[in-house]
Amino acid sequence: MRKQYLHLSAYSCERCDGPVVAGSLAVRENEISKETDIRQVGAICLSCGHRQRKGTDSLSVRNLPPVPWEFTKARDESHLAPESRER
């Protein structure tokens, strides 16, 4: 029962202090397995458009619960970069 999960987090922009939204996708082979194949899908400030990789202060990062995500169309994954760390 392989499932893909969307992870979202939000933090402050280092340029304008606006909200940055970051996302990643990960796969679980079953309900109790660790997530594998973690891929960053990007982070962007909703106010100024700055692309920021990480939050400046780890205390201010807000992580939302993972959401099961199913793609309905064929997708091109060439722009997704694998993430080396595990969640």
N, C-alpha and C positions, 0 to 999 in steps of 0.2 A: 504494500500500500504506500507507494512513493508519493509524497506531497511536497509542493513548493510553498515557501512562506515568504511574505513581504515583511521586512523590518523597516520601521520609520523612526527617525529621531529628529529632534529640533534643538537648536542652540542659537546663540547670538552671533551676528556677523562681526568680524574683526574690523571691518571698515565703517559700517554705518550703525551697528548695534541692532539692526533689523533681524527678523526671524529667518534662520537658515533651516531648510528641510533637507535631510539626507535619507537615502534609501539603500537597501540591499536586499538581495534575494538569496535564499538558502533552501536546501533540499533535505528532507528527512525520509529515510527509507521506511520507517514505521513510527508509531507513536512514542516509543521509548528510546529511539536512537538519537545520537548527537547529530547536529546539522552538519552537512558537508556541502561542497561545491558552492561556497559563499561568494557572491559576486556583488561588488559595489555598483550601484546604478546612478550614482551622482549625488551632489549636494549643491544647492543654489540658494542665495539670499532672495527672499520674496520681495524685498524692498529695492535693492540696488542691482541685483543680478550677479553679484560677485560669486564665483565658484570657490568655496572654501572646503578644504579636505576634512579638517577636524575642528571640534569645539575648542575654544581657547581656554576654557576652564571646565574641567571634568565635572565639577559640581553643578554647573548650569545646563548640562546636557540632559534633555528629557527623552527617554526611550519609551515608545509606545509598544504595547503588546504585539507579538507577531500575529499576522493575519494569513490564513490559508489563501493562496493565490493560484488560480488556474488561468492559463492563457487560452483565448478562444480563437486566435489567428496564428498562422505560422509567423515566426519571429526570426530576426537576424540578430544573433548574439555577438557579433564581431566587435561591437563597441563596449561590451561588458568586460571588466577586468577582474580576474579571480582575486579573492582576498585570501591571504595566507593564514590568518588567525581563525581559531574556532570560537564559536559562541557558547 
